[in-house]
């Protein structure tokens, strides 16, 4: 699908590229940048640490709740306007934390931030679908994934640095969305939209598409599992690191940053890798990396060896993120790209939320290393199953 003739020479896919990539990192930053100051927020606003944690999770709930609405509006009006308006809301809602002094009010701003992320996340996806073609689309989606991964490594460090000044400090970074929104309004073309082929509802369209392309359910399951495993690392790997003498917050953050950096590298080269292998082979490679990585995590005897699991998982994640989004595009109707790409955000954030629920009983009963042994077993089963289907 090509871009519609735009109102000015400056509205081109090439001019839009870097604002799309840059704003893509905002969806990662939404929660990551506040991790280092959650305890300060709880102390300053007089709430328990458990309640303070809602500052990190509230926006995720509203991403899940709002994403279907975002997808529907994007399909109806096109992705450009929801994208620009989402950036504006992101900047205002996120930046409000600079001045908010009430915990309930802060949660309201976090809910609005989740609404904004839902619109930005899905709009970026559909804009990439619409503005780029073939290998160029692979390149742009890989760059988006790379920016996300590097952002996941960088933003917590920025949040920690600003948090040394005040717990309000990290909220100032959200204001970056406002100039990005202005640049987006100037540079991003308004893509041509596919006419709606039927008037059926979203649920009916979902059922029909899953009947036609049952593989789509497995692609969503892949992204769910990726985020489930990601947050297994985020939540439980610090405990595993403590067993090899890594217990300072700075040291732990560097291990997690290595995961983001590794994902950034593999996603950066995604288009080159994609020229040589198909989607199934990319997923096969990711499952192999995860199987080895989690097996090492379950047994790592030293802090040096403990670097390997986060690097291996990051490399696999950098391959899976663009693969899922591009694979979804190939399987869904062109007139419902917003609807079906919004489900990617939903399954991803649900996977993150459920990680402690899924692995908590394992950690409680058998210890933290059993979490990674279980993850290795799951990744290994997926690897064997996929290899059998690919080779048979």
C-alpha positions as a Markdown table, in Angstrom:
| # | Residue | x | y | z |
|---|---|---|---|---|
| 1 | Unk | 0.0 | 0.0 | 0.0 |
| 2 | Unk | 1.6 | 3.3 | -1.0 |
| 3 | Unk | 1.3 | 6.7 | 0.6 |
| 4 | Unk | -1.3 | 9.1 | -0.7 |
| 5 | Unk | -0.1 | 12.3 | -2.4 |
| 6 | Unk | 0.8 | 14.5 | 0.6 |
| 7 | Unk | 0.2 | 18.2 | 1.1 |
| 8 | Unk | 3.9 | 19.1 | 0.9 |
| 9 | Unk | 7.2 | 17.8 | -0.4 |
| 10 | Unk | 8.4 | 17.3 | 3.2 |
| 11 | Unk | 5.7 | 14.6 | 3.9 |
| 12 | Unk | 7.5 | 11.5 | 2.6 |
| 13 | Unk | 8.2 | 8.1 | 4.0 |
| 14 | Unk | 11.9 | 8.8 | 4.2 |
| 15 | Unk | 11.3 | 12.0 | 6.2 |
| 16 | Unk | 8.9 | 10.1 | 8.4 |
| 17 | Unk | 11.3 | 7.3 | 9.1 |
| 18 | Unk | 13.2 | 8.6 | 12.0 |
| 19 | Unk | 10.3 | 10.2 | 13.9 |
| 20 | Unk | 8.5 | 6.8 | 13.7 |
| 21 | Unk | 11.6 | 5.0 | 15.0 |
| 22 | Unk | 12.2 | 7.6 | 17.7 |
| 23 | Unk | 8.6 | 7.6 | 18.9 |
| 24 | Unk | 8.6 | 3.8 | 18.9 |
| 25 | Unk | 10.9 | 3.9 | 21.9 |
| 26 | Unk | 8.3 | 5.9 | 23.9 |
| 27 | Unk | 6.2 | 2.7 | 24.2 |
| 28 | Unk | 9.1 | 1.0 | 26.0 |
| 29 | Unk | 9.9 | 4.1 | 28.1 |
| 30 | Unk | 6.4 | 4.4 | 29.4 |
| 31 | Unk | 7.1 | 2.2 | 32.4 |
| 32 | Unk | 10.8 | 1.5 | 32.3 |
| 33 | Unk | 12.0 | 5.0 | 33.1 |
| 34 | Unk | 10.1 | 5.0 | 36.5 |
| 35 | Unk | 11.4 | 1.7 | 37.8 |
| 36 | Unk | 14.3 | 3.3 | 39.7 |
| 37 | Unk | 12.1 | 5.9 | 41.5 |
| 38 | Unk | 9.1 | 3.7 | 42.5 |
| 39 | Unk | 10.3 | 3.5 | 46.1 |
| 40 | Unk | 10.8 | 7.3 | 46.3 |
| 41 | Unk | 7.3 | 7.8 | 44.9 |
| 42 | Unk | 5.8 | 5.6 | 47.6 |
| 43 | Unk | 7.7 | 7.3 | 50.4 |
| 44 | Unk | 7.0 | 10.9 | 49.1 |
| 45 | Unk | 3.3 | 10.3 | 48.5 |
| 46 | Unk | 2.7 | 8.3 | 51.7 |
| 47 | Unk | 1.6 | 5.0 | 50.1 |
| 48 | Unk | 2.9 | 1.4 | 50.5 |
| 49 | Unk | 5.5 | 0.1 | 48.1 |
| 50 | Unk | 2.9 | -2.3 | 46.7 |
| 51 | Unk | 0.6 | 0.6 | 45.9 |
| 52 | Unk | 3.5 | 2.6 | 44.5 |
| 53 | Unk | 4.1 | -0.3 | 42.0 |
| 54 | Unk | 0.8 | 0.7 | 40.4 |
| 55 | Unk | 2.7 | 3.6 | 38.8 |
| 56 | Unk | 4.5 | 1.0 | 36.7 |
| 57 | Unk | 1.5 | -1.3 | 35.9 |
| 58 | Unk | -1.5 | 1.0 | 35.5 |
| 59 | Unk | -0.6 | 2.2 | 32.1 |
| 60 | Unk | -0.2 | -1.4 | 30.9 |
| 61 | Unk | -3.8 | -2.2 | 32.0 |
| 62 | Unk | -5.1 | 0.7 | 30.0 |
| 63 | Unk | -3.1 | -0.3 | 26.9 |
| 64 | Unk | -4.8 | -3.6 | 27.0 |
| 65 | Unk | -8.3 | -2.0 | 27.5 |
| 66 | Unk | -7.8 | 0.7 | 24.9 |
| 67 | Unk | -5.9 | -1.1 | 22.1 |
| 68 | Unk | -9.0 | -2.5 | 20.4 |
| 69 | Unk | -10.6 | 1.0 | 20.3 |
| 70 | Unk | -7.3 | 2.4 | 18.9 |
| 71 | Unk | -7.3 | -0.3 | 16.2 |
| 72 | Unk | -10.9 | 0.4 | 15.2 |
| 73 | Unk | -10.3 | 4.1 | 14.9 |
| 74 | Unk | -7.1 | 3.6 | 13.0 |
| 75 | Unk | -8.9 | 1.4 | 10.4 |
| 76 | Unk | -11.7 | 4.0 | 10.1 |
| 77 | Unk | -9.7 | 7.3 | 10.0 |
| 78 | Unk | -6.2 | 6.1 | 9.0 |
| 79 | Unk | -3.1 | 5.9 | 11.3 |
| 80 | Unk | -1.7 | 9.5 | 11.0 |
| 81 | Unk | -4.2 | 11.5 | 13.1 |
| 82 | Unk | -4.4 | 8.9 | 15.9 |
| 83 | Unk | -0.6 | 8.8 | 15.9 |
| 84 | Unk | -0.1 | 12.6 | 16.2 |
| 85 | Unk | -2.9 | 12.9 | 18.8 |
| 86 | Unk | -1.5 | 9.9 | 20.7 |
| 87 | Unk | 1.9 | 11.6 | 20.9 |
| 88 | Unk | 0.3 | 14.8 | 22.2 |
| 89 | Unk | -1.6 | 12.9 | 24.9 |
| 90 | Unk | 1.5 | 11.0 | 25.8 |
| 91 | Unk | 3.5 | 14.1 | 26.4 |
| 92 | Unk | 0.8 | 15.8 | 28.5 |
| 93 | Unk | -0.2 | 12.8 | 30.5 |
| 94 | Unk | 3.4 | 11.6 | 31.1 |
| 95 | Unk | 4.8 | 15.0 | 31.8 |
| 96 | Unk | 2.1 | 15.7 | 34.3 |
| 97 | Unk | 4.1 | 13.7 | 36.8 |
| 98 | Unk | 6.4 | 16.7 | 37.1 |
| 99 | Unk | 3.8 | 18.7 | 39.1 |
| 100 | Unk | 1.4 | 16.1 | 40.5 |
| 101 | Unk | 1.6 | 15.7 | 44.3 |
| 102 | Unk | -1.4 | 13.3 | 44.8 |
| 103 | Unk | -1.2 | 9.6 | 44.3 |
| 104 | Unk | -4.7 | 9.2 | 43.0 |
| 105 | Unk | -4.1 | 12.0 | 40.5 |
| 106 | Unk | -0.8 | 10.4 | 39.5 |
| 107 | Unk | -2.7 | 7.1 | 38.7 |
| 108 | Unk | -5.2 | 9.0 | 36.5 |
| 109 | Unk | -2.3 | 10.4 | 34.5 |
| 110 | Unk | -0.8 | 6.9 | 34.2 |
| 111 | Unk | -4.1 | 5.6 | 32.9 |
| 112 | Unk | -4.2 | 8.4 | 30.3 |
| 113 | Unk | -0.6 | 7.5 | 29.4 |
| 114 | Unk | -1.8 | 4.0 | 28.7 |
| 115 | Unk | -4.4 | 5.3 | 26.3 |
| 116 | Unk | -1.8 | 7.3 | 24.5 |
| 117 | Unk | 0.6 | 4.3 | 24.2 |
| 118 | Unk | -2.2 | 2.2 | 22.8 |
| 119 | Unk | -2.7 | 4.7 | 20.0 |
| 120 | Unk | 1.0 | 5.4 | 19.3 |
| 121 | Unk | 2.0 | 1.7 | 19.3 |
| 122 | Unk | -0.7 | 0.5 | 16.9 |
| 123 | Unk | -0.5 | 3.7 | 14.7 |
| 124 | Unk | 3.3 | 3.2 | 14.2 |
| 125 | Unk | 2.7 | -0.4 | 13.1 |
| 126 | Unk | 0.1 | 0.5 | 10.6 |
| 127 | Unk | 2.1 | 3.5 | 9.3 |
| 128 | Unk | 5.1 | 1.1 | 8.6 |
| 129 | Unk | 2.8 | -1.3 | 6.9 |
| 130 | Unk | 1.4 | 1.5 | 4.7 |
| 131 | Unk | 4.4 | 3.6 | 3.9 |
| 132 | Unk | 7.0 | 1.0 | 3.1 |
| 133 | Unk | 7.3 | -2.0 | 0.9 |
| 134 | Unk | 9.3 | -5.2 | 0.6 |
| 135 | Unk | 12.8 | -5.1 | 2.0 |
| 136 | Unk | 12.4 | -1.5 | 3.0 |
| 137 | Unk | 9.6 | -2.5 | 5.3 |
| 138 | Unk | 11.8 | -5.2 | 6.8 |
| 139 | Unk | 14.5 | -2.6 | 7.4 |
| 140 | Unk | 12.2 | -0.1 | 9.0 |
| 141 | Unk | 10.5 | -2.7 | 11.2 |
| 142 | Unk | 13.9 | -3.9 | 12.3 |
| 143 | Unk | 15.0 | -0.4 | 13.1 |
| 144 | Unk | 11.9 | 0.1 | 15.2 |
| 145 | Unk | 12.7 | -3.1 | 17.1 |
| 146 | Unk | 16.3 | -2.0 | 17.5 |
| 147 | Unk | 15.2 | 1.3 | 18.9 |
| 148 | Unk | 12.8 | -0.4 | 21.3 |
| 149 | Unk | 15.5 | -2.7 | 22.6 |
| 150 | Unk | 18.2 | 0.0 | 23.0 |
| 151 | Unk | 15.5 | 2.1 | 24.7 |
| 152 | Unk | 14.8 | -0.7 | 27.1 |
| 153 | Unk | 18.5 | -0.6 | 28.0 |
| 154 | Unk | 18.9 | 3.2 | 28.2 |
| 155 | Unk | 15.7 | 4.6 | 29.7 |
| 156 | Unk | 16.0 | 2.9 | 33.1 |
| 157 | Unk | 19.5 | 4.4 | 33.4 |
| 158 | Unk | 18.2 | 7.8 | 32.5 |
| 159 | Unk | 15.4 | 7.4 | 35.0 |
| 160 | Unk | 17.8 | 6.5 | 37.7 |
| 161 | Unk | 20.0 | 9.5 | 37.0 |
| 162 | Unk | 17.1 | 12.0 | 37.0 |
| 163 | Unk | 15.7 | 10.3 | 40.1 |
| 164 | Unk | 18.8 | 11.3 | 42.0 |
| 165 | Unk | 17.5 | 14.9 | 41.7 |
| 166 | Unk | 13.9 | 14.2 | 42.5 |
| 167 | Unk | 11.3 | 11.5 | 42.0 |
| 168 | Unk | 9.5 | 14.0 | 39.7 |
| 169 | Unk | 12.6 | 14.2 | 37.4 |
| 170 | Unk | 12.1 | 11.2 | 35.2 |
| 171 | Unk | 8.6 | 12.4 | 34.3 |
| 172 | Unk | 10.2 | 15.3 | 32.4 |
| 173 | Unk | 11.4 | 12.9 | 29.7 |
| 174 | Unk | 7.8 | 12.2 | 28.6 |
| 175 | Unk | 7.6 | 15.7 | 27.3 |
| 176 | Unk | 9.8 | 14.6 | 24.4 |
| 177 | Unk | 6.6 | 13.3 | 22.8 |
| 178 | Unk | 5.4 | 16.9 | 22.3 |
| 179 | Unk | 8.2 | 18.0 | 19.8 |
| 180 | Unk | 8.0 | 14.5 | 18.3 |
| 181 | Unk | 4.3 | 15.1 | 17.7 |
| 182 | Unk | 5.0 | 18.4 | 15.9 |
| 183 | Unk | 7.6 | 16.7 | 13.7 |
| 184 | Unk | 5.2 | 13.9 | 13.0 |
| 185 | Unk | 2.5 | 16.3 | 12.0 |
| 186 | Unk | 4.9 | 17.9 | 9.5 |
| 187 | Unk | 6.7 | 14.9 | 8.1 |
| 188 | Unk | 4.4 | 11.8 | 8.2 |
| 189 | Unk | 2.2 | 11.3 | 5.1 |
| 190 | Unk | -1.4 | 10.3 | 5.3 |
| 191 | Unk | -1.4 | 6.8 | 3.8 |
| 192 | Unk | -4.1 | 5.6 | 1.4 |
| 193 | Unk | -6.7 | 3.4 | 3.2 |
| 194 | Unk | -8.1 | 0.2 | 1.9 |
| 195 | Unk | -11.9 | 0.3 | 1.6 |
| 196 | Unk | -13.7 | -1.8 | 4.2 |
| 197 | Unk | -14.7 | -5.0 | 2.5 |
| 198 | Unk | -17.5 | -5.9 | 4.9 |
| 199 | Unk | -19.6 | -4.4 | 7.7 |
| 200 | Unk | -19.0 | -7.4 | 10.0 |
| 201 | Unk | -18.1 | -6.7 | 13.6 |
| 202 | Unk | -14.6 | -7.1 | 15.0 |
| 203 | Unk | -15.3 | -10.4 | 16.7 |
| 204 | Unk | -16.8 | -11.8 | 13.5 |
| 205 | Unk | -13.8 | -10.6 | 11.5 |
| 206 | Unk | -11.4 | -12.2 | 14.0 |
| 207 | Unk | -13.2 | -15.5 | 13.8 |
| 208 | Unk | -13.2 | -15.5 | 10.0 |
| 209 | Unk | -9.6 | -14.6 | 9.8 |
| 210 | Unk | -8.5 | -17.2 | 12.3 |
| 211 | Unk | -10.5 | -19.8 | 10.4 |
| 212 | Unk | -8.8 | -18.8 | 7.2 |
| 213 | Unk | -5.3 | -18.4 | 8.7 |
| 214 | Unk | -5.1 | -20.5 | 11.9 |
| 215 | Unk | -1.4 | -19.7 | 11.9 |
| 216 | Unk | -2.3 | -16.2 | 13.1 |
| 217 | Unk | -3.2 | -17.6 | 16.6 |
| 218 | Unk | 0.3 | -19.1 | 16.8 |
| 219 | Unk | 1.9 | -15.8 | 15.9 |
| 220 | Unk | 0.0 | -14.1 | 18.7 |
| 221 | Unk | 0.9 | -16.9 | 21.1 |
| 222 | Unk | 4.6 | -16.4 | 20.1 |
| 223 | Unk | 4.5 | -12.8 | 21.1 |
| 224 | Unk | 2.6 | -13.6 | 24.3 |
| 225 | Unk | 5.3 | -16.2 | 25.2 |
| 226 | Unk | 8.1 | -13.7 | 24.3 |
| 227 | Unk | 6.8 | -11.1 | 26.7 |
| 228 | Unk | 6.1 | -13.8 | 29.4 |
| 229 | Unk | 9.7 | -14.9 | 29.2 |
| 230 | Unk | 11.0 | -11.3 | 29.0 |
| 231 | Unk | 9.4 | -10.5 | 32.3 |
| 232 | Unk | 10.5 | -13.8 | 33.8 |
| 233 | Unk | 14.0 | -12.4 | 33.4 |
| 234 | Unk | 13.1 | -8.9 | 34.6 |
| 235 | Unk | 11.3 | -10.2 | 37.7 |
| 236 | Unk | 13.4 | -13.2 | 38.7 |
| 237 | Unk | 16.9 | -12.8 | 37.2 |
| 238 | Unk | 18.0 | -10.3 | 39.9 |
| 239 | Unk | 17.4 | -13.0 | 42.5 |
| 240 | Unk | 19.5 | -15.5 | 40.4 |
| 241 | Unk | 22.3 | -12.9 | 40.1 |
| 242 | Unk | 22.4 | -12.5 | 43.9 |
| 243 | Unk | 23.4 | -16.1 | 44.1 |
| 244 | Unk | 26.6 | -15.4 | 42.2 |
| 245 | Unk | 27.4 | -12.2 | 44.1 |
| 246 | Unk | 25.7 | -9.6 | 41.9 |
| 247 | Unk | 23.3 | -7.7 | 44.2 |
| 248 | Unk | 23.8 | -3.9 | 43.7 |
| 249 | Unk | 21.1 | -2.2 | 41.7 |
| 250 | Unk | 23.6 | -0.7 | 39.3 |
| 251 | Unk | 25.2 | -4.1 | 38.5 |
| 252 | Unk | 21.8 | -5.7 | 38.0 |
| 253 | Unk | 20.8 | -2.8 | 35.7 |
| 254 | Unk | 23.9 | -3.4 | 33.6 |
| 255 | Unk | 23.0 | -7.1 | 33.1 |
| 256 | Unk | 19.4 | -6.1 | 32.0 |
| 257 | Unk | 20.9 | -3.4 | 29.8 |
| 258 | Unk | 23.0 | -6.1 | 28.1 |
| 259 | Unk | 19.8 | -7.8 | 27.1 |
| 260 | Unk | 18.4 | -4.7 | 25.5 |
| 261 | Unk | 21.7 | -4.0 | 23.7 |
| 262 | Unk | 21.8 | -7.6 | 22.3 |
| 263 | Unk | 18.2 | -7.2 | 21.0 |
| 264 | Unk | 19.1 | -3.9 | 19.5 |
| 265 | Unk | 21.9 | -5.5 | 17.5 |
| 266 | Unk | 19.9 | -8.4 | 16.1 |
| 267 | Unk | 16.9 | -6.2 | 15.3 |
| 268 | Unk | 19.2 | -3.7 | 13.5 |
| 269 | Unk | 20.4 | -6.4 | 11.1 |
| 270 | Unk | 16.9 | -7.9 | 10.8 |
| 271 | Unk | 16.4 | -7.0 | 7.1 |
| 272 | Unk | 19.8 | -8.6 | 6.2 |
| 273 | Unk | 19.0 | -11.8 | 8.1 |
| 274 | Unk | 15.5 | -11.8 | 6.6 |
| 275 | Unk | 16.8 | -12.0 | 3.1 |
| 276 | Unk | 18.3 | -15.4 | 3.8 |
| 277 | Unk | 15.7 | -17.0 | 6.0 |
| 278 | Unk | 11.9 | -17.1 | 6.4 |
| 279 | Unk | 9.8 | -16.3 | 9.4 |
| 280 | Unk | 9.7 | -19.9 | 10.6 |
| 281 | Unk | 13.5 | -20.2 | 10.5 |
| 282 | Unk | 13.8 | -16.9 | 12.4 |
| 283 | Unk | 11.5 | -18.2 | 15.2 |
| 284 | Unk | 13.4 | -21.4 | 15.2 |
| 285 | Unk | 16.7 | -19.5 | 15.8 |
| 286 | Unk | 15.1 | -17.5 | 18.6 |
| 287 | Unk | 13.8 | -20.6 | 20.3 |
| 288 | Unk | 17.3 | -22.2 | 20.1 |
| 289 | Unk | 18.9 | -19.1 | 21.6 |
| 290 | Unk | 16.3 | -19.1 | 24.4 |
| 291 | Unk | 16.6 | -22.8 | 25.1 |
| 292 | Unk | 20.4 | -22.4 | 25.6 |
| 293 | Unk | 20.1 | -19.1 | 27.4 |
| 294 | Unk | 17.6 | -20.3 | 30.0 |
| 295 | Unk | 19.5 | -23.5 | 30.5 |
| 296 | Unk | 22.6 | -21.5 | 31.3 |
| 297 | Unk | 20.6 | -19.2 | 33.6 |
| 298 | Unk | 19.4 | -22.2 | 35.6 |
| 299 | Unk | 23.0 | -23.3 | 36.3 |
| 300 | Unk | 25.2 | -20.3 | 35.9 |
| 301 | Unk | 28.1 | -20.7 | 38.4 |
| 302 | Unk | 29.7 | -17.3 | 38.1 |
| 303 | Unk | 28.8 | -13.7 | 37.4 |
| 304 | Unk | 30.7 | -13.8 | 34.0 |
| 305 | Unk | 28.7 | -16.8 | 32.8 |
| 306 | Unk | 25.5 | -15.1 | 34.0 |
| 307 | Unk | 25.9 | -12.5 | 31.2 |
| 308 | Unk | 25.3 | -15.2 | 28.5 |
| 309 | Unk | 21.5 | -15.8 | 29.3 |
| 310 | Unk | 20.5 | -12.1 | 29.0 |
| 311 | Unk | 22.5 | -11.7 | 25.8 |
| 312 | Unk | 21.1 | -14.8 | 24.2 |
| 313 | Unk | 17.5 | -13.9 | 25.1 |
| 314 | Unk | 18.0 | -10.4 | 23.8 |
| 315 | Unk | 19.3 | -11.7 | 20.5 |
| 316 | Unk | 16.2 | -13.8 | 20.1 |
| 317 | Unk | 13.9 | -11.1 | 21.1 |
| 318 | Unk | 15.4 | -8.8 | 18.6 |
| 319 | Unk | 14.4 | -11.3 | 15.9 |
| 320 | Unk | 10.9 | -12.1 | 17.1 |
| 321 | Unk | 9.6 | -8.5 | 17.5 |
| 322 | Unk | 9.7 | -7.5 | 13.8 |
| 323 | Unk | 8.9 | -11.0 | 12.7 |
| 324 | Unk | 5.6 | -11.0 | 14.6 |
| 325 | Unk | 4.5 | -7.6 | 13.3 |
| 326 | Unk | 5.4 | -8.4 | 9.7 |
| 327 | Unk | 3.9 | -11.9 | 9.9 |
| 328 | Unk | 0.6 | -10.5 | 11.2 |
| 329 | Unk | 0.4 | -8.1 | 8.3 |
| 330 | Unk | 0.7 | -11.0 | 5.8 |
| 331 | Unk | -2.1 | -12.9 | 7.4 |
| 332 | Unk | -4.8 | -10.3 | 8.1 |
| 333 | Unk | -7.1 | -8.3 | 5.8 |
| 334 | Unk | -5.7 | -5.0 | 4.6 |
| 335 | Unk | -8.7 | -3.1 | 5.7 |
| 336 | Unk | -8.3 | -4.3 | 9.3 |
| 337 | Unk | -4.6 | -3.8 | 10.0 |
| 338 | Unk | -5.4 | -1.6 | 12.9 |
| 339 | Unk | -7.6 | -4.1 | 14.5 |
| 340 | Unk | -5.3 | -7.0 | 14.2 |
| 341 | Unk | -2.1 | -5.2 | 15.0 |
| 342 | Unk | -3.7 | -3.9 | 18.2 |
| 343 | Unk | -4.0 | -7.5 | 19.3 |
| 344 | Unk | -0.2 | -7.7 | 19.3 |
| 345 | Unk | 0.0 | -5.0 | 21.9 |
| 346 | Unk | -2.7 | -6.7 | 24.0 |
| 347 | Unk | -1.1 | -10.2 | 24.0 |
| 348 | Unk | 2.3 | -8.6 | 24.7 |
| 349 | Unk | 1.2 | -6.7 | 27.8 |
| 350 | Unk | -0.9 | -9.5 | 29.1 |
| 351 | Unk | 2.2 | -11.8 | 28.8 |
| 352 | Unk | 4.2 | -9.3 | 30.8 |
| 353 | Unk | 1.5 | -9.1 | 33.5 |
| 354 | Unk | 1.1 | -12.8 | 33.8 |
| 355 | Unk | 4.8 | -13.6 | 34.2 |
| 356 | Unk | 4.8 | -13.5 | 38.0 |
| 357 | Unk | 1.6 | -15.5 | 38.1 |
| 358 | Unk | 3.0 | -18.2 | 35.8 |
| 359 | Unk | 6.4 | -18.5 | 37.4 |
| 360 | Unk | 5.7 | -17.4 | 41.0 |
| 361 | Unk | 4.6 | -20.8 | 42.2 |
| 362 | Unk | 7.6 | -22.4 | 40.6 |
| 363 | Unk | 10.0 | -20.0 | 42.3 |
| 364 | Unk | 8.2 | -20.4 | 45.6 |
| 365 | Unk | 8.2 | -24.2 | 45.5 |
| 366 | Unk | 11.6 | -25.0 | 43.9 |
| 367 | Unk | 13.7 | -21.8 | 44.0 |
| 368 | Unk | 14.5 | -19.1 | 41.5 |
| 369 | Unk | 16.7 | -21.3 | 39.3 |
| 370 | Unk | 13.8 | -23.6 | 38.7 |
| 371 | Unk | 12.0 | -20.7 | 36.9 |
| 372 | Unk | 14.7 | -20.7 | 34.2 |
| 373 | Unk | 14.8 | -24.4 | 34.0 |
| 374 | Unk | 11.1 | -24.4 | 33.3 |
| 375 | Unk | 11.5 | -21.6 | 30.8 |
| 376 | Unk | 14.3 | -23.6 | 29.1 |
| 377 | Unk | 12.0 | -26.7 | 28.9 |
| 378 | Unk | 9.2 | -24.6 | 27.4 |
| 379 | Unk | 11.5 | -23.0 | 24.8 |
| 380 | Unk | 13.0 | -26.4 | 24.0 |
| 381 | Unk | 9.6 | -28.0 | 23.4 |
| 382 | Unk | 8.7 | -25.1 | 21.1 |
| 383 | Unk | 12.1 | -25.6 | 19.3 |
| 384 | Unk | 11.6 | -29.3 | 18.8 |
| 385 | Unk | 8.0 | -28.8 | 17.6 |
| 386 | Unk | 8.8 | -26.1 | 15.2 |
| 387 | Unk | 11.9 | -27.9 | 13.9 |
| 388 | Unk | 9.7 | -31.0 | 13.3 |
| 389 | Unk | 7.1 | -29.0 | 11.4 |
| 390 | Unk | 9.7 | -27.1 | 9.4 |
| 391 | Unk | 11.6 | -30.2 | 8.3 |
| 392 | Unk | 8.7 | -32.6 | 7.8 |
